[in-house]
Amino acid sequence: DAVVIQDLVRVERAATLVHRGSMKTITDSYAILDRWMEAAGEKPVGFSRELYLDTPADPDEWITELQFVLT
């Protein structure tokens, strides 16, 4: 009952990064993505998206794709 499935709006451009590991270290991956966008002169639009590609029992083995829509 607590699961909601939602289709995301298609976007033309996005900055993405695949984070491997628990949510405890995800801020490191966000920092890398932020630095890349700044260095590339890219501007994110709105909030980030997180796609949970694999979430096994061990959180250190999780695979999460981070996305920022770009202008």
Predicted model as a PDB file, atoms N, CA, C, CB and O in Angstrom, pLDDT in the B-factor column:
MODEL        1                                                                  
ATOM      1  N   ASP A   1       0.800  -1.207   0.000  1.00 77.00           N  
ATOM      2  CA  ASP A   1       0.000   0.000   0.000  1.00 77.00           C  
ATOM      3  C   ASP A   1       0.843   1.272   0.000  1.00 77.00           C  
ATOM      4  CB  ASP A   1      -0.910  -0.002   1.186  1.00 77.00           C  
ATOM      5  O   ASP A   1       0.373   2.325  -0.432  1.00 77.00           O  
ATOM      6  N   ALA A   2       2.078   1.186   0.478  1.00 88.00           N  
ATOM      7  CA  ALA A   2       2.917   2.376   0.579  1.00 88.00           C  
ATOM      8  C   ALA A   2       3.716   2.642  -0.699  1.00 88.00           C  
ATOM      9  CB  ALA A   2       3.864   2.237   1.750  1.00 88.00           C  
ATOM     10  O   ALA A   2       4.376   3.676  -0.801  1.00 88.00           O  
ATOM     11  N   VAL A   3       3.670   1.746  -1.656  1.00 87.00           N  
ATOM     12  CA  VAL A   3       4.447   1.911  -2.883  1.00 87.00           C  
ATOM     13  C   VAL A   3       3.618   2.654  -3.924  1.00 87.00           C  
ATOM     14  CB  VAL A   3       4.904   0.539  -3.433  1.00 87.00           C  
ATOM     15  O   VAL A   3       2.474   2.295  -4.202  1.00 87.00           O  
ATOM     16  N   VAL A   4       4.220   3.698  -4.494  1.00 88.00           N  
ATOM     17  CA  VAL A   4       3.578   4.453  -5.560  1.00 88.00           C  
ATOM     18  C   VAL A   4       4.506   4.413  -6.766  1.00 88.00           C  
ATOM     19  CB  VAL A   4       3.268   5.931  -5.120  1.00 88.00           C  
ATOM     20  O   VAL A   4       5.672   4.796  -6.666  1.00 88.00           O  
ATOM     21  N   ILE A   5       4.002   3.957  -7.893  1.00 86.00           N  
ATOM     22  CA  ILE A   5       4.786   3.926  -9.123  1.00 86.00           C  
ATOM     23  C   ILE A   5       4.377   5.124  -9.962  1.00 86.00           C  
ATOM     24  CB  ILE A   5       4.580   2.584  -9.908  1.00 86.00           C  
ATOM     25  O   ILE A   5       3.193   5.380 -10.184  1.00 86.00           O  
ATOM     26  N   GLN A   6       5.397   5.856 -10.428  1.00 85.00           N  
ATOM     27  CA  GLN A   6       5.120   7.069 -11.189  1.00 85.00           C  
ATOM     28  C   GLN A   6       6.076   7.140 -12.372  1.00 85.00           C  
ATOM     29  CB  GLN A   6       5.252   8.335 -10.294  1.00 85.00           C  
ATOM     30  O   GLN A   6       7.277   6.919 -12.220  1.00 85.00           O  
ATOM     31  N   ASP A   7       5.547   7.446 -13.542  1.00 89.00           N  
ATOM     32  CA  ASP A   7       6.391   7.668 -14.712  1.00 89.00           C  
ATOM     33  C   ASP A   7       6.965   9.071 -14.633  1.00 89.00           C  
ATOM     34  CB  ASP A   7       5.593   7.464 -16.035  1.00 89.00           C  
ATOM     35  O   ASP A   7       6.249  10.034 -14.357  1.00 89.00           O  
ATOM     36  N   LEU A   8       8.273   9.177 -14.880  1.00 84.00           N  
ATOM     37  CA  LEU A   8       8.915  10.484 -14.894  1.00 84.00           C  
ATOM     38  C   LEU A   8       8.757  11.119 -16.267  1.00 84.00           C  
ATOM     39  CB  LEU A   8      10.406  10.367 -14.518  1.00 84.00           C  
ATOM     40  O   LEU A   8       8.691  10.427 -17.283  1.00 84.00           O  
ATOM     41  N   VAL A   9       8.697  12.419 -16.282  1.00 84.00           N  
ATOM     42  CA  VAL A   9       8.583  13.160 -17.532  1.00 84.00           C  
ATOM     43  C   VAL A   9       9.894  12.998 -18.312  1.00 84.00           C  
ATOM     44  CB  VAL A   9       8.264  14.674 -17.264  1.00 84.00           C  
ATOM     45  O   VAL A   9      10.984  13.114 -17.751  1.00 84.00           O  
ATOM     46  N   ARG A  10       9.765  12.732 -19.602  1.00 89.00           N  
ATOM     47  CA  ARG A  10      10.954  12.606 -20.455  1.00 89.00           C  
ATOM     48  C   ARG A  10      11.652  13.951 -20.562  1.00 89.00           C  
ATOM     49  CB  ARG A  10      10.576  12.079 -21.864  1.00 89.00           C  
ATOM     50  O   ARG A  10      11.006  14.993 -20.681  1.00 89.00           O  
ATOM     51  N   VAL A  11      12.983  13.916 -20.519  1.00 93.00           N  
ATOM     52  CA  VAL A  11      13.765  15.138 -20.659  1.00 93.00           C  
ATOM     53  C   VAL A  11      14.775  14.961 -21.786  1.00 93.00           C  
ATOM     54  CB  VAL A  11      14.479  15.497 -19.329  1.00 93.00           C  
ATOM     55  O   VAL A  11      15.185  13.843 -22.100  1.00 93.00           O  
ATOM     56  N   GLU A  12      15.166  16.067 -22.383  1.00 95.00           N  
ATOM     57  CA  GLU A  12      16.121  16.024 -23.492  1.00 95.00           C  
ATOM     58  C   GLU A  12      17.560  15.863 -23.002  1.00 95.00           C  
ATOM     59  CB  GLU A  12      16.003  17.289 -24.332  1.00 95.00           C  
ATOM     60  O   GLU A  12      18.354  15.148 -23.613  1.00 95.00           O  
ATOM     61  N   ARG A  13      17.889  16.538 -21.886  1.00 97.00           N  
ATOM     62  CA  ARG A  13      19.273  16.532 -21.397  1.00 97.00           C  
ATOM     63  C   ARG A  13      19.280  16.347 -19.888  1.00 97.00           C  
ATOM     64  CB  ARG A  13      20.009  17.842 -21.786  1.00 97.00           C  
ATOM     65  O   ARG A  13      18.433  16.881 -19.172  1.00 97.00           O  
ATOM     66  N   ALA A  14      20.265  15.571 -19.421  1.00 97.00           N  
ATOM     67  CA  ALA A  14      20.416  15.384 -17.980  1.00 97.00           C  
ATOM     68  C   ALA A  14      21.875  15.084 -17.662  1.00 97.00           C  
ATOM     69  CB  ALA A  14      19.497  14.243 -17.467  1.00 97.00           C  
ATOM     70  O   ALA A  14      22.588  14.474 -18.458  1.00 97.00           O  
ATOM     71  N   ALA A  15      22.299  15.520 -16.494  1.00 98.00           N  
ATOM     72  CA  ALA A  15      23.595  15.122 -15.952  1.00 98.00           C  
ATOM     73  C   ALA A  15      23.311  13.938 -15.041  1.00 98.00           C  
ATOM     74  CB  ALA A  15      24.322  16.313 -15.177  1.00 98.00           C  
ATOM     75  O   ALA A  15      22.467  14.022 -14.149  1.00 98.00           O  
ATOM     76  N   THR A  16      24.021  12.832 -15.269  1.00 98.00           N  
ATOM     77  CA  THR A  16      23.753  11.630 -14.488  1.00 98.00           C  
ATOM     78  C   THR A  16      25.041  11.034 -13.942  1.00 98.00           C  
ATOM     79  CB  THR A  16      23.016  10.598 -15.335  1.00 98.00           C  
ATOM     80  O   THR A  16      26.128  11.257 -14.475  1.00 98.00           O  
ATOM     81  N   LEU A  17      24.892  10.276 -12.873  1.00 98.00           N  
ATOM     82  CA  LEU A  17      26.018   9.586 -12.266  1.00 98.00           C  
ATOM     83  C   LEU A  17      25.465   8.351 -11.568  1.00 98.00           C  
ATOM     84  CB  LEU A  17      26.801  10.515 -11.266  1.00 98.00           C  
ATOM     85  O   LEU A  17      24.405   8.413 -10.947  1.00 98.00           O  
ATOM     86  N   VAL A  18      26.172   7.238 -11.665  1.00 98.00           N  
ATOM     87  CA  VAL A  18      25.751   6.018 -10.980  1.00 98.00           C  
ATOM     88  C   VAL A  18      26.533   5.908  -9.671  1.00 98.00           C  
ATOM     89  CB  VAL A  18      25.976   4.751 -11.881  1.00 98.00           C  
ATOM     90  O   VAL A  18      27.761   5.830  -9.664  1.00 98.00           O  
ATOM     91  N   HIS A  19      25.788   5.905  -8.568  1.00 98.00           N  
ATOM     92  CA  HIS A  19      26.365   5.777  -7.225  1.00 98.00           C  
ATOM     93  C   HIS A  19      26.295   4.321  -6.818  1.00 98.00           C  
ATOM     94  CB  HIS A  19      25.620   6.682  -6.187  1.00 98.00           C  
ATOM     95  O   HIS A  19      25.241   3.691  -6.905  1.00 98.00           O  
ATOM     96  N   ARG A  20      27.416   3.791  -6.374  1.00 98.00           N  
ATOM     97  CA  ARG A  20      27.464   2.418  -5.878  1.00 98.00           C  
ATOM     98  C   ARG A  20      27.796   2.462  -4.397  1.00 98.00           C  
ATOM     99  CB  ARG A  20      28.510   1.560  -6.663  1.00 98.00           C  
ATOM    100  O   ARG A  20      28.886   2.881  -4.007  1.00 98.00           O  
ATOM    101  N   GLY A  21      26.856   2.029  -3.579  1.00 98.00           N  
ATOM    102  CA  GLY A  21      27.067   2.032  -2.137  1.00 98.00           C  
ATOM    103  C   GLY A  21      25.824   2.518  -1.413  1.00 98.00           C  
ATOM    104  O   GLY A  21      24.788   2.797  -2.018  1.00 98.00           O  
ATOM    105  N   SER A  22      25.961   2.609  -0.108  1.00 97.00           N  
ATOM    106  CA  SER A  22      24.809   2.956   0.723  1.00 97.00           C  
ATOM    107  C   SER A  22      24.463   4.442   0.619  1.00 97.00           C  
ATOM    108  CB  SER A  22      25.082   2.588   2.180  1.00 97.00           C  
ATOM    109  O   SER A  22      25.221   5.242   0.070  1.00 97.00           O  
ATOM    110  N   MET A  23      23.326   4.774   1.148  1.00 97.00           N  
ATOM    111  CA  MET A  23      22.884   6.166   1.187  1.00 97.00           C  
ATOM    112  C   MET A  23      23.764   6.993   2.122  1.00 97.00           C  
ATOM    113  CB  MET A  23      21.417   6.249   1.631  1.00 97.00           C  
ATOM    114  O   MET A  23      23.742   8.222   2.061  1.00 97.00           O  
ATOM    115  N   LYS A  24      24.529   6.342   2.977  1.00 97.00           N  
ATOM    116  CA  LYS A  24      25.438   7.053   3.882  1.00 97.00           C  
ATOM    117  C   LYS A  24      26.513   7.808   3.111  1.00 97.00           C  
ATOM    118  CB  LYS A  24      26.091   6.073   4.857  1.00 97.00           C  
ATOM    119  O   LYS A  24      27.040   8.804   3.606  1.00 97.00           O  
ATOM    120  N   THR A  25      26.847   7.347   1.899  1.00 97.00           N  
ATOM    121  CA  THR A  25      27.917   7.974   1.116  1.00 97.00           C  
ATOM    122  C   THR A  25      27.402   8.675  -0.138  1.00 97.00           C  
ATOM    123  CB  THR A  25      28.942   6.934   0.723  1.00 97.00           C  
ATOM    124  O   THR A  25      28.200   9.119  -0.963  1.00 97.00           O  
ATOM    125  N   ILE A  26      26.094   8.781  -0.293  1.00 98.00           N  
ATOM    126  CA  ILE A  26      25.555   9.343  -1.536  1.00 98.00           C  
ATOM    127  C   ILE A  26      25.899  10.827  -1.695  1.00 98.00           C  
ATOM    128  CB  ILE A  26      24.039   9.159  -1.577  1.00 98.00           C  
ATOM    129  O   ILE A  26      25.972  11.325  -2.818  1.00 98.00           O  
ATOM    130  N   THR A  27      26.111  11.539  -0.583  1.00 98.00           N  
ATOM    131  CA  THR A  27      26.460  12.961  -0.702  1.00 98.00           C  
ATOM    132  C   THR A  27      27.789  13.150  -1.428  1.00 98.00           C  
ATOM    133  CB  THR A  27      26.527  13.612   0.685  1.00 98.00           C  
ATOM    134  O   THR A  27      27.992  14.170  -2.086  1.00 98.00           O  
ATOM    135  N   ASP A  28      28.690  12.183  -1.315  1.00 98.00           N  
ATOM    136  CA  ASP A  28      29.955  12.256  -2.057  1.00 98.00           C  
ATOM    137  C   ASP A  28      29.696  12.236  -3.559  1.00 98.00           C  
ATOM    138  CB  ASP A  28      30.887  11.089  -1.662  1.00 98.00           C  
ATOM    139  O   ASP A  28      30.319  12.985  -4.311  1.00 98.00           O  
ATOM    140  N   SER A  29      28.789  11.390  -3.989  1.00 98.00           N  
ATOM    141  CA  SER A  29      28.469  11.308  -5.420  1.00 98.00           C  
ATOM    142  C   SER A  29      27.754  12.568  -5.895  1.00 98.00           C  
ATOM    143  CB  SER A  29      27.601  10.073  -5.708  1.00 98.00           C  
ATOM    144  O   SER A  29      28.004  13.048  -7.001  1.00 98.00           O  
ATOM    145  N   TYR A  30      26.863  13.104  -5.062  1.00 98.00           N  
ATOM    146  CA  TYR A  30      26.216  14.370  -5.428  1.00 98.00           C  
ATOM    147  C   TYR A  30      27.252  15.481  -5.568  1.00 98.00           C  
ATOM    148  CB  TYR A  30      25.154  14.761  -4.376  1.00 98.00           C  
ATOM    149  O   TYR A  30      27.137  16.318  -6.463  1.00 98.00           O  
ATOM    150  N   ALA A  31      28.251  15.503  -4.707  1.00 98.00           N  
ATOM    151  CA  ALA A  31      29.298  16.533  -4.777  1.00 98.00           C  
ATOM    152  C   ALA A  31      30.083  16.410  -6.082  1.00 98.00           C  
ATOM    153  CB  ALA A  31      30.256  16.421  -3.566  1.00 98.00           C  
ATOM    154  O   ALA A  31      30.412  17.421  -6.701  1.00 98.00           O  
ATOM    155  N   ILE A  32      30.383  15.191  -6.501  1.00 98.00           N  
ATOM    156  CA  ILE A  32      31.091  14.975  -7.774  1.00 98.00           C  
ATOM    157  C   ILE A  32      30.245  15.483  -8.934  1.00 98.00           C  
ATOM    158  CB  ILE A  32      31.429  13.472  -7.973  1.00 98.00           C  
ATOM    159  O   ILE A  32      30.755  16.162  -9.826  1.00 98.00           O  
ATOM    160  N   LEU A  33      28.968  15.161  -8.925  1.00 98.00           N  
ATOM    161  CA  LEU A  33      28.066  15.593  -9.993  1.00 98.00           C  
ATOM    162  C   LEU A  33      27.922  17.116 -10.001  1.00 98.00           C  
ATOM    163  CB  LEU A  33      26.686  14.930  -9.831  1.00 98.00           C  
ATOM    164  O   LEU A  33      27.916  17.735 -11.065  1.00 98.00           O  
ATOM    165  N   ASP A  34      27.807  17.712  -8.827  1.00 97.00           N  
ATOM    166  CA  ASP A  34      27.732  19.181  -8.730  1.00 97.00           C  
ATOM    167  C   ASP A  34      28.989  19.841  -9.292  1.00 97.00           C  
ATOM    168  CB  ASP A  34      27.529  19.612  -7.266  1.00 97.00           C  
ATOM    169  O   ASP A  34      28.898  20.822 -10.030  1.00 97.00           O  
ATOM    170  N   ARG A  35      30.159  19.308  -8.946  1.00 98.00           N  
ATOM    171  CA  ARG A  35      31.418  19.876  -9.453  1.00 98.00           C  
ATOM    172  C   ARG A  35      31.495  19.765 -10.971  1.00 98.00           C  
ATOM    173  CB  ARG A  35      32.626  19.168  -8.812  1.00 98.00           C  
ATOM    174  O   ARG A  35      31.955  20.691 -11.640  1.00 98.00           O  
ATOM    175  N   TRP A  36      31.044  18.629 -11.521  1.00 98.00           N  
ATOM    176  CA  TRP A  36      31.076  18.467 -12.969  1.00 98.00           C  
ATOM    177  C   TRP A  36      30.166  19.493 -13.643  1.00 98.00           C  
ATOM    178  CB  TRP A  36      30.657  17.040 -13.360  1.00 98.00           C  
ATOM    179  O   TRP A  36      30.562  20.127 -14.621  1.00 98.00           O  
ATOM    180  N   MET A  37      28.944  19.658 -13.120  1.00 98.00           N  
ATOM    181  CA  MET A  37      28.020  20.608 -13.736  1.00 98.00           C  
ATOM    182  C   MET A  37      28.593  22.023 -13.700  1.00 98.00           C  
ATOM    183  CB  MET A  37      26.658  20.569 -13.026  1.00 98.00           C  
ATOM    184  O   MET A  37      28.497  22.764 -14.678  1.00 98.00           O  
ATOM    185  N   GLU A  38      29.181  22.387 -12.582  1.00 98.00           N  
ATOM    186  CA  GLU A  38      29.768  23.726 -12.475  1.00 98.00           C  
ATOM    187  C   GLU A  38      30.921  23.898 -13.459  1.00 98.00           C  
ATOM    188  CB  GLU A  38      30.258  23.986 -11.042  1.00 98.00           C  
ATOM    189  O   GLU A  38      30.997  24.919 -14.143  1.00 98.00           O  
ATOM    190  N   ALA A  39      31.812  22.925 -13.543  1.00 98.00           N  
ATOM    191  CA  ALA A  39      32.963  23.002 -14.451  1.00 98.00           C  
ATOM    192  C   ALA A  39      32.527  23.029 -15.917  1.00 98.00           C  
ATOM    193  CB  ALA A  39      33.905  21.817 -14.212  1.00 98.00           C  
ATOM    194  O   ALA A  39      33.171  23.667 -16.750  1.00 98.00           O  
ATOM    195  N   ALA A  40      31.429  22.333 -16.229  1.00 98.00           N  
ATOM    196  CA  ALA A  40      30.935  22.270 -17.606  1.00 98.00           C  
ATOM    197  C   ALA A  40      30.023  23.443 -17.944  1.00 98.00           C  
ATOM    198  CB  ALA A  40      30.193  20.966 -17.834  1.00 98.00           C  
ATOM    199  O   ALA A  40      29.588  23.581 -19.087  1.00 98.00           O  
ATOM    200  N   GLY A  41      29.732  24.288 -16.960  1.00 98.00           N  
ATOM    201  CA  GLY A  41      28.854  25.429 -17.198  1.00 98.00           C  
ATOM    202  C   GLY A  41      27.397  25.028 -17.364  1.00 98.00           C  
ATOM    203  O   GLY A  41      26.621  25.752 -17.988  1.00 98.00           O  
ATOM    204  N   GLU A  42      27.027  23.903 -16.822  1.00 98.00           N  
ATOM    205  CA  GLU A  42      25.649  23.409 -16.938  1.00 98.00           C  
ATOM    206  C   GLU A  42      24.809  23.903 -15.765  1.00 98.00           C  
ATOM    207  CB  GLU A  42      25.625  21.863 -16.999  1.00 98.00           C  
ATOM    208  O   GLU A  42      25.315  24.091 -14.659  1.00 98.00           O  
ATOM    209  N   LYS A  43      23.538  24.106 -16.019  1.00 96.00           N  
ATOM    210  CA  LYS A  43      22.606  24.585 -15.000  1.00 96.00           C  
ATOM    211  C   LYS A  43      21.499  23.552 -14.783  1.00 96.00           C  
ATOM    212  CB  LYS A  43      22.002  25.956 -15.409  1.00 96.00           C  
ATOM    213  O   LYS A  43      20.737  23.258 -15.704  1.00 96.00           O  
ATOM    214  N   PRO A  44      21.408  23.001 -13.570  1.00 97.00           N  
ATOM    215  CA  PRO A  44      20.321  22.053 -13.302  1.00 97.00           C  
ATOM    216  C   PRO A  44      18.983  22.775 -13.164  1.00 97.00           C  
ATOM    217  CB  PRO A  44      20.617  21.245 -12.028  1.00 97.00           C  
ATOM    218  O   PRO A  44      18.918  23.940 -12.772  1.00 97.00           O  
ATOM    219  N   VAL A  45      17.926  22.049 -13.498  1.00 95.00           N  
ATOM    220  CA  VAL A  45      16.570  22.585 -13.400  1.00 95.00           C  
ATOM    221  C   VAL A  45      15.831  21.775 -12.330  1.00 95.00           C  
ATOM    222  CB  VAL A  45      15.820  22.523 -14.793  1.00 95.00           C  
ATOM    223  O   VAL A  45      15.646  20.569 -12.488  1.00 95.00           O  
ATOM    224  N   GLY A  46      15.416  22.418 -11.261  1.00 93.00           N  
ATOM    225  CA  GLY A  46      14.630  21.720 -10.242  1.00 93.00           C  
ATOM    226  C   GLY A  46      15.455  20.794  -9.377  1.00 93.00           C  
ATOM    227  O   GLY A  46      16.670  20.944  -9.240  1.00 93.00           O  
ATOM    228  N   PHE A  47      14.761  19.834  -8.798  1.00 94.00           N  
ATOM    229  CA  PHE A  47      15.379  18.887  -7.880  1.00 94.00           C  
ATOM    230  C   PHE A  47      15.999  17.717  -8.632  1.00 94.00           C  
ATOM    231  CB  PHE A  47      14.354  18.379  -6.874  1.00 94.00           C  
ATOM    232  O   PHE A  47      15.714  17.495  -9.809  1.00 94.00           O  
ATOM    233  N   SER A  48      16.844  16.981  -7.939  1.00 95.00           N  
ATOM    234  CA  SER A  48      17.446  15.786  -8.540  1.00 95.00           C  
ATOM    235  C   SER A  48      16.450  14.637  -8.551  1.00 95.00           C  
ATOM    236  CB  SER A  48      18.722  15.376  -7.779  1.00 95.00           C  
ATOM    237  O   SER A  48      15.429  14.659  -7.864  1.00 95.00           O  
ATOM    238  N   ARG A  49      16.782  13.639  -9.351  1.00 94.00           N  
ATOM    239  CA  ARG A  49      16.021  12.392  -9.398  1.00 94.00           C  
ATOM    240  C   ARG A  49      16.957  11.286  -8.923  1.00 94.00           C  
ATOM    241  CB  ARG A  49      15.459  12.098 -10.851  1.00 94.00           C  
ATOM    242  O   ARG A  49      18.162  11.341  -9.166  1.00 94.00           O  
ATOM    243  N   GLU A  50      16.407  10.292  -8.253  1.00 95.00           N  
ATOM    244  CA  GLU A  50      17.171   9.116  -7.865  1.00 95.00           C  
ATOM    245  C   GLU A  50      16.434   7.885  -8.362  1.00 95.00           C  
ATOM    246  CB  GLU A  50      17.384   9.059  -6.325  1.00 95.00           C  
ATOM    247  O   GLU A  50      15.266   7.675  -8.036  1.00 95.00           O  
ATOM    248  N   LEU A  51      17.122   7.075  -9.152  1.00 93.00           N  
ATOM    249  CA  LEU A  51      16.563   5.818  -9.625  1.00 93.00           C  
ATOM    250  C   LEU A  51      17.312   4.685  -8.938  1.00 93.00           C  
ATOM    251  CB  LEU A  51      16.656   5.699 -11.182  1.00 93.00           C  
ATOM    252  O   LEU A  51      18.529   4.561  -9.079  1.00 93.00           O  
ATOM    253  N   TYR A  52      16.593   3.872  -8.206  1.00 94.00           N  
ATOM    254  CA  TYR A  52      17.190   2.776  -7.449  1.00 94.00           C  
ATOM    255  C   TYR A  52      17.255   1.554  -8.353  1.00 94.00           C  
ATOM    256  CB  TYR A  52      16.379   2.472  -6.147  1.00 94.00           C  
ATOM    257  O   TYR A  52      16.271   0.832  -8.514  1.00 94.00           O  
ATOM    258  N   LEU A  53      18.428   1.331  -8.941  1.00 97.00           N  
ATOM    259  CA  LEU A  53      18.596   0.293  -9.947  1.00 97.00           C  
ATOM    260  C   LEU A  53      18.738  -1.095  -9.330  1.00 97.00           C  
ATOM    261  CB  LEU A  53      19.802   0.597 -10.802  1.00 97.00           C  
ATOM    262  O   LEU A  53      18.267  -2.079  -9.902  1.00 97.00           O  
ATOM    263  N   ASP A  54      19.382  -1.181  -8.168  1.00 97.00           N  
ATOM    264  CA  ASP A  54      19.534  -2.458  -7.483  1.00 97.00           C  
ATOM    265  C   ASP A  54      19.659  -2.185  -5.987  1.00 97.00           C  
ATOM    266  CB  ASP A  54      20.775  -3.249  -8.019  1.00 97.00           C  
ATOM    267  O   ASP A  54      20.510  -1.404  -5.561  1.00 97.00           O  
ATOM    268  N   THR A  55      18.818  -2.826  -5.204  1.00 97.00           N  
ATOM    269  CA  THR A  55      18.817  -2.600  -3.755  1.00 97.00           C  
ATOM    270  C   THR A  55      18.835  -3.938  -3.016  1.00 97.00           C  
ATOM    271  CB  THR A  55      17.580  -1.764  -3.329  1.00 97.00           C  
ATOM    272  O   THR A  55      17.838  -4.326  -2.405  1.00 97.00           O  
ATOM    273  N   PRO A  56      19.962  -4.640  -3.070  1.00 97.00           N  
ATOM    274  CA  PRO A  56      20.044  -5.911  -2.352  1.00 97.00           C  
ATOM    275  C   PRO A  56      20.019  -5.689  -0.837  1.00 97.00           C  
ATOM    276  CB  PRO A  56      21.319  -6.669  -2.754  1.00 97.00           C  
ATOM    277  O   PRO A  56      20.014  -4.549  -0.372  1.00 97.00           O  
ATOM    278  N   ALA A  57      20.003  -6.761  -0.090  1.00 97.00           N  
ATOM    279  CA  ALA A  57      19.911  -6.687   1.369  1.00 97.00           C  
ATOM    280  C   ALA A  57      21.048  -5.873   1.984  1.00 97.00           C  
ATOM    281  CB  ALA A  57      19.910  -8.084   1.958  1.00 97.00           C  
ATOM    282  O   ALA A  57      20.842  -5.181   2.981  1.00 97.00           O  
ATOM    283  N   ASP A  58      22.237  -5.948   1.402  1.00 98.00           N  
ATOM    284  CA  ASP A  58      23.385  -5.193   1.917  1.00 98.00           C  
ATOM    285  C   ASP A  58      23.384  -3.801   1.282  1.00 98.00           C  
ATOM    286  CB  ASP A  58      24.735  -5.943   1.622  1.00 98.00           C  
ATOM    287  O   ASP A  58      23.642  -3.674   0.085  1.00 98.00           O  
ATOM    288  N   PRO A  59      23.098  -2.752   2.069  1.00 97.00           N  
ATOM    289  CA  PRO A  59      23.042  -1.383   1.512  1.00 97.00           C  
ATOM    290  C   PRO A  59      24.345  -0.926   0.859  1.00 97.00           C  
ATOM    291  CB  PRO A  59      22.677  -0.407   2.603  1.00 97.00           C  
ATOM    292  O   PRO A  59      24.327  -0.049  -0.004  1.00 97.00           O  
ATOM    293  N   ASP A  60      25.466  -1.506   1.259  1.00 97.00           N  
ATOM    294  CA  ASP A  60      26.747  -1.138   0.650  1.00 97.00           C  
ATOM    295  C   ASP A  60      26.855  -1.598  -0.798  1.00 97.00           C  
ATOM    296  CB  ASP A  60      27.890  -1.724   1.453  1.00 97.00           C  
ATOM    297  O   ASP A  60      27.770  -1.189  -1.513  1.00 97.00           O  
ATOM    298  N   GLU A  61      25.926  -2.446  -1.236  1.00 98.00           N  
ATOM    299  CA  GLU A  61      25.927  -2.942  -2.611  1.00 98.00           C  
ATOM    300  C   GLU A  61      24.838  -2.307  -3.472  1.00 98.00           C  
ATOM    301  CB  GLU A  61      25.759  -4.441  -2.611  1.00 98.00           C  
ATOM    302  O   GLU A  61      24.624  -2.727  -4.609  1.00 98.00           O  
ATOM    303  N   TRP A  62      24.151  -1.301  -2.939  1.00 98.00           N  
ATOM    304  CA  TRP A  62      23.097  -0.638  -3.695  1.00 98.00           C  
ATOM    305  C   TRP A  62      23.677   0.076  -4.909  1.00 98.00           C  
ATOM    306  CB  TRP A  62      22.338   0.353  -2.806  1.00 98.00           C  
ATOM    307  O   TRP A  62      24.827   0.516  -4.898  1.00 98.00           O  
ATOM    308  N   ILE A  63      22.863   0.185  -5.955  1.00 98.00           N  
ATOM    309  CA  ILE A  63      23.225   0.943  -7.150  1.00 98.00           C  
ATOM    310  C   ILE A  63      22.095   1.939  -7.410  1.00 98.00           C  
ATOM    311  CB  ILE A  63      23.464  -0.007  -8.398  1.00 98.00           C  
ATOM    312  O   ILE A  63      20.944   1.556  -7.621  1.00 98.00           O  
ATOM    313  N   THR A  64      22.451   3.225  -7.390  1.00 98.00           N  
ATOM    314  CA  THR A  64      21.471   4.300  -7.538  1.00 98.00           C  
ATOM    315  C   THR A  64      21.950   5.262  -8.611  1.00 98.00           C  
ATOM    316  CB  THR A  64      21.244   5.043  -6.193  1.00 98.00           C  
ATOM    317  O   THR A  64      23.092   5.721  -8.574  1.00 98.00           O  
ATOM    318  N   GLU A  65      21.085   5.568  -9.563  1.00 97.00           N  
ATOM    319  CA  GLU A  65      21.429   6.565 -10.578  1.00 97.00           C  
ATOM    320  C   GLU A  65      20.912   7.928 -10.125  1.00 97.00           C  
ATOM    321  CB  GLU A  65      20.835   6.179 -11.973  1.00 97.00           C  
ATOM    322  O   GLU A  65      19.735   8.082  -9.799  1.00 97.00           O  
ATOM    323  N   LEU A  66      21.808   8.913 -10.111  1.00 98.00           N  
ATOM    324  CA  LEU A  66      21.458  10.287  -9.770  1.00 98.00           C  
ATOM    325  C   LEU A  66      21.287  11.058 -11.069  1.00 98.00           C  
ATOM    326  CB  LEU A  66      22.546  10.949  -8.854  1.00 98.00           C  
ATOM    327  O   LEU A  66      22.078  10.904 -12.000  1.00 98.00           O  
ATOM    328  N   GLN A  67      20.256  11.886 -11.130  1.00 97.00           N  
ATOM    329  CA  GLN A  67      19.993  12.651 -12.356  1.00 97.00           C  
ATOM    330  C   GLN A  67      19.611  14.092 -12.011  1.00 97.00           C  
ATOM    331  CB  GLN A  67      18.866  11.982 -13.190  1.00 97.00           C  
ATOM    332  O   GLN A  67      18.868  14.347 -11.063  1.00 97.00           O  
ATOM    333  N   PHE A  68      20.132  15.010 -12.791  1.00 98.00           N  
ATOM    334  CA  PHE A  68      19.687  16.405 -12.763  1.00 98.00           C  
ATOM    335  C   PHE A  68      19.278  16.784 -14.176  1.00 98.00           C  
ATOM    336  CB  PHE A  68      20.811  17.365 -12.217  1.00 98.00           C  
ATOM    337  O   PHE A  68      20.064  16.628 -15.111  1.00 98.00           O  
ATOM    338  N   VAL A  69      18.076  17.272 -14.340  1.00 97.00           N  
ATOM    339  CA  VAL A  69      17.633  17.779 -15.640  1.00 97.00           C  
ATOM    340  C   VAL A  69      18.441  19.051 -15.918  1.00 97.00           C  
ATOM    341  CB  VAL A  69      16.062  18.063 -15.660  1.00 97.00           C  
ATOM    342  O   VAL A  69      18.654  19.870 -15.024  1.00 97.00           O  
ATOM    343  N   LEU A  70      18.889  19.204 -17.173  1.00 97.00           N  
ATOM    344  CA  LEU A  70      19.684  20.368 -17.568  1.00 97.00           C  
ATOM    345  C   LEU A  70      18.894  21.255 -18.533  1.00 97.00           C  
ATOM    346  CB  LEU A  70      21.014  19.922 -18.219  1.00 97.00           C  
ATOM    347  O   LEU A  70      18.002  20.790 -19.242  1.00 97.00           O  
ATOM    348  N   THR A  71      19.241  22.536 -18.539  1.00 90.00           N  
ATOM    349  CA  THR A  71      18.566  23.483 -19.450  1.00 90.00           C  
ATOM    350  C   THR A  71      19.015  23.246 -20.860  1.00 90.00           C  
ATOM    351  CB  THR A  71      18.844  24.942 -19.051  1.00 90.00           C  
ATOM    352  O   THR A  71      18.566  23.936 -21.775  1.00 90.00           O  
TER     353      THR A  71                                                      
ENDMDL                                                                          
END                                                                             
